[in-house]
Amino acid sequence: MLTAKRKPSSADLGDDRPVAKRSNSLSHNAHAPWLQESRPSRSWRTLGDRGVRTSLPLENMVSTVRDLIDPDFDPLIALLDDEPRFLKPLPSRIPPEDLEFLRFRGALSIPESGLRNELLRCYIKWVHSFMPVLNLQEFLRCVAENDPNGNISLLLFQAVMFVATAFIDLHHLQAAGYATRKIARNVFFTRLRLLYSLDCEDDRIVILQTLLLMTYWSDHQNNPQRDIWDWIGVCNIHAHSIGLNRDPSSSTNMDPRTKRLRTRIWWSLYSRDRLIAMGLRRPTQVNEGTSNVPMLKLEDFDFESFHPSVIEMFRCRQLEDVTHQKRLATMFIEKAKLCQCIGRVLFAQYTPSQCQFGVTTRTTISLVPRQASESELARCSQRLESWLSALPKDAQFIPASRTNFHDGEDVLLLHGAMVRMLYHATTSALHRPWAFTPNKDQSKSRRELIQAAQTKMHDAAVGITHIIQGLNQLNLTRFLPQSGVTVIIPAAVAHLTNSSSGNPATRESSIYNFQRCIQVLQGLRDIYPAADMEVANIEAAVKLQSDSANTFLRIMQYTNNSGSMSQGQSQEHARKQSTISNPHTIASA
């Protein structure tokens, strides 16, 4: 940083005396190698005779630089200022051969400052509010001030870098040498997984924070032995091992900020467990009965002012506007409450089953519908409707304009839309076991119940599709979290089922809505491998359902057309071709 005006020492830069050591100097530290590796080269070399030893620039060159730029400029200090001194050293117990392996695989390298800061800005904007597991004020202050006493874990920092690759503009990744977003995300995740696998962190809170962020990536093709359901299981073990499932309010040896952080991490884990269980159709792993942590409230969030250096570096509305922070916190609280409903629906309406009993190379347990009582269906339905009727206004953001958002309003709109889509997806999951084809031998009341369930599923699918279509027209679907795939899939499946309806109007509208869902999933394929897998599954289902090749091509027509366009072209096409007639309906569908 050239803004720091610090005088050089009185020592002659050209003599043979060693430069005075600093606490984070360029001298080699095997357990903090990023102090040497964050830039391609850290040595100065004089021009001319190759026999001249490596040194700082010649004194006359330094004088010229000082005269032209800053009389107080010190090249050594400037060089040190660009080093990531906010990271704590790796544990000394890690053997040299493991450090060398991590260095060879790139796990000890962090992005250069420009890319790093852009990734952090995307994390602030698109990740933290969906999963508030960091003490964000302190984390960002340490980075912005490059605080040598910051003590930030390399494991956690790499996790933040990784998860933000889903949301950063692609040109930043391409400028760093990554041809596609998927390649970049795989590289960043591999670094993170290696650090975790070699036990490069001792703090279990940090490990838990990292594992939760790792659930933003699931690649069944390249990593069939470990998916996000497995990571949640490991998270649950770590959480219980340090008592995160117990109410921290009565503890006398924790400061208030730590208590708030632990509460947020617990409910982040709980919510992620429910969403992953619903998305993968797997059993939940976090037992609500073992916890006495009270439901989140606004007081569990940190609304303190961010350090001026943080605001200056990242220039993000969420850092300055406490009203926005509180609205986003309210949305997360309501999502956690909705996840309680999701857990109840999965427990009451589904049962674990081993559909491929005997297979040992991958996880085979799944949830299948169970024969639940009508009274249980009514209780779950009532609980869902009670949640909806109590939804506070702050969790239902409606933009004042459909074309001109104020800074930060896009984040509020996306979060509010996700909460509403999760409600629709939960409604669909609740009624799915009841929406089978009715039998003529069944009673009238049972047939009416089946018809009502089918209507509920149809309405939920239409509601989800309407919201994602609006988000897509605003070019916001690319910022959906991985749970965005979770909510789109049941809508796409419902539309696909109705595409074979005997009613021509229903059939045509279902095909249209199905194509809208596939359009968004196509855009998410380069971000989340789960979307890639689900699109392949849906294509296989379409082939089975289609009575001819022409029918298949007609149903998948939009997929094939849009597949030839890049993601950016597709989004630009969407912006040119359509506008939202009423953005209010995105939040209220």
Buried (B, 14 or more C-beta within 10 A) or exposed (E): EBEBEEEBEEEEBEEEEEBEEEEBBBEEBBBBBBBBBBEEEBEBEBEEEEEEEEEBBBEEBBEEBBEEEBEEBBBBBBBBBBBBBBBBBBEEEBEEEBBEBBBEBBBBBBBBBEBBBBBBBBBBBBBBBBBBBBBBBBBBBBBBBBBBEBEBBBBBBBBBBBBBBBBBEBEBBEEBEBEEBBEBBBBBBBBBBBBBEBBBBEBBBBBBBBBBBBBBBBBBEEBEEBBBBBBBBBBBEBBBEBEBBBBBEEEEEBEEEBBBBBBBBBBBBBBBBBBBBBBBBBBBBBEBEEBEBEEBEEEBBBEEEBBEBBBEBBEBBBBBBEEBBBBBBBBBBBBBBBBBBBBBBBBBBBBEBEEEEEEEEEBEBBBEBBEBEEEBBEBBBEBBEEBBEEBEEBBBBBBEEBEEBEEBBBBBBBBBBBBBBBBBBBBBBBBBBBBEEBEEEEEEEBBEBBEBBBEBBBBBBBBBBBBBBBBBBBBBBBBBBBBBBBBBBBBBBBBBBBBBBEEEEBBEBBBEBBBBBBBBBBBBBBBBBBBBBBBEEBBEBBEEBBEEEEBBEEBBEBBEEBBEEEBBEBBEEBEEEEEBEEBBBBBEB
